[in-house]
Amino acid sequence: GGDDFPAEDWGEVQRPCERFAASDARRLEHGRRLVQSAIQAGLPYLGICYGAQILNLVRGGTLVQDIPDEIADPLDHGEPHTIEITPNTLLARLTGTLSTGTNSRHHQSVLKVGQGLRVSATSSDGVVEAIEGTPEDRFLLGIQWHGEELADAPAGAPLFQGLIAAALEQALQAQKA
């Protein structure tokens, strides 16, 4: 999790918004470098909330500056809600379902999906709730909710179990090489 991204990061002018809380510029720059390095190294990546948004920005995508101001009939993305998961995605495989509840707390979200990413979940108002890479990326997933707080729910522990399994598989392959 974290604060908000300034719209200048994706070429827009930042509009006034009472919910906007700017990210620390140093944290943002270090975060970008960390995500870019992880992707370049082919490391498994699970971005949560801020981590999903920064993944999208690193790949050249854009964000919705403020869901309540830009989305028609938006859900309250500060409250738990249901997401629909895209079939045949990493997220669908990990959760074992195509619909599940989440505990989002965000007012920014992915708008234009970054290069090499695809949408793997949305909420009923059309807001992107998860993005992921291609199968070649092995494990590249960004979720808008806080799975670390969902215990054994489909959108919780199974995601972390998948991340751990991907990391172990990569470590074993590195040992064999």
Secondary structure, DSSP 8 states (H G I E B T S, - for coil): ---B--GGGGT------TT--B--HHHHHHHHHHHHHHHHHT--EEEETHHHHHHHHHTT--EES-HHHHSSS---TTS-EEEEE-TTSHHHHHHS-SEEEE----S-EE-S--TT-EEEEEETTS-EEEEE--GGGSSEEEESS-GGGSTTSTTSHHHHHHHHHHHHHHHHHHHH-
